[in-house]
Each structure stands twice: as structure tokens, then as C-alpha cells.
């Protein structure tokens, strides 16, 4: 259903450092990185799509995160939800919701929310029953 997700960033090197560490924790691999164009993308080991892409906006204007927009990334376990959220905060991201169960979504929904260095809102979540 989804081909790719693109998040606008202001400083490519800063954003690359931030996302490279979080994507590694989630087990996602770098598919491409072009500093000259100011963009990079990650995929899962098992599938070429969807691609998670960061980059400078195509129109050359400043990026502006939208209100009510969020990208949610799957984590293989609740422990990875916790560790990737902690990594995001350690790298300068801001907390939008600590790791924990969100039973109003469904009984096993475990998620954490943060904003990246450019203000984009992300979620890292696991839908599996407790295993760790």
C-alpha cells in the first residue's frame, strides 16, 4: 500500500546521524545515501518497499512539519521501542510520549513518540503480545 515516506529535513548531516542510529536499532538497512542531493533512505532486510526517506524539500524551501502528521515505524519488540526512543532523545529529539502500552488502540499496542531534530513527529511501536 505504501511505496515510501519522505520527511523533510534542514541539515542533512545532522539528520543522517540521527536517523542512521535509530534505523540501525530497528534493523533497517541503508538503501541509498547521496549527500550532494541531501537525501537518504532505509528499507527492511526482507522487502524493498516501503522506503523511509529523509531529505531536503524538493522545492528548495525550508521544511515545515505538519500538525497532525506522524510516521510510525514498526519495532520487532517492546525492548527495541524503549531503546530506540531513548536513542532519539539522547540524540537531541524531544519526547512526545514515553514508551508504554496504549490499550485504547488495541490490547498489545506498545509505542513511544518523539520529534526529530527538525520537528517531525515519529512513533516507534510493536503490536505483538508481551515477549520481553
N, C-alpha and C positions, 0 to 999 in steps of 0.2 A: 504494500500500500504506500509506503514512503520510500522515495528514492534517496533523498538527502535532506539534511537540516543544515542551514547556514546561519552562523551567529557573527554579527559584525563586531569588529574589534578596532581599537585605536592604535595600539602599539603591538606590532606583530611579534617581536622577540619576547616581550613580556608575556603576551598571551600564549605563545608557543610553550614557554617554560611552565606556565600554569597548567595548561591542558595536557601537555606531554606526561606530566606526573600523575594526573588524575586518570587519564586514559590507560596508562600502564597498570594502575591499581585495578581498573575494571577489566583488564585483559584484552583491551582493544589495541590493534596494531596500526602504526602509521602507514597510510596508503600512499600519500604524497605530501611533499613539503616544498614550497617554492617561495623563498624569502624575497626574491625580486618582485613577485606578484603579490606578496603579502598574504599567502593563504596556505593552509594545511588541512589534511583530512584523515580521519581514522575509521576503521571498519573492524568487525569481529573477525576472528580467525575462521569462522565457519561460513561466512557469507560476504559477497562483495557489496551488498547493499543492506540496509541504508548506510550512507556515509555521513559522518558528523564532520562538518567543515567550519573552520574559523577563518575569517579574512576581513580585509578592509572593504567597506562598501564599494560596489562597482561604480556608483555614480561619483565617487571621489569626495563625497560629503562626509561629515562626521557620523559615526554610528550613533544610534539612539535606541536603547532598549525600549520595548513596548510595555505598556501597562496591561497586565493580564496574560502576557505571553511567557511561556516556560517550556523548556526542553527537559524531558525525563529520560534518564539513562538507566538501563537495567544493570543490576549488580547480581553476581552469582550467589551471594549470601548476605545475611544481615551484617556480618563482620566487615565485609567489603563496603557496605553502606556506611558503617561507622568510620572506617579508616579513610575512605575517600572524602567524606565530609570533613574529617579532621585535617586531611591534607589540603583541601581547598581553603580552610580557614588559616592554616599555617602559612599558606602562600599569599595571604592577603585578601582572600574572599570574605564575604560577610554572611553571617548566619541568617537564614530566613525560616528556620525550623529545625530543631535538633533531631537527631536520629531517634526513631521510635515507631511504634505501631500506630496506624491510622485506621482503626476499625470502621470508621464511617465510610471508607472506600470499599473495603472488604476485610474479613477477619485476619488474613495473613499479610495485609499490605504493610510493609515496613519501609519507611522512607526518611530522607533527610533533604533539606533545602538550603541552597546558598546562592549568592550572587557572585559572579566572576569579577575581575578587576575593571571591567567596563560596564558593570551594572546588569548584565544579562542574568536572568533567573534560571537556575537549574535544579533538578531533583535527581537524586540517586535512589533507586528503590529496588526492592526484592519482593516478589509476590509469593514466594514459597513458604510453606509452613516452617515453623522454627526447626532449625537443624544445627545451629551453633549457639 
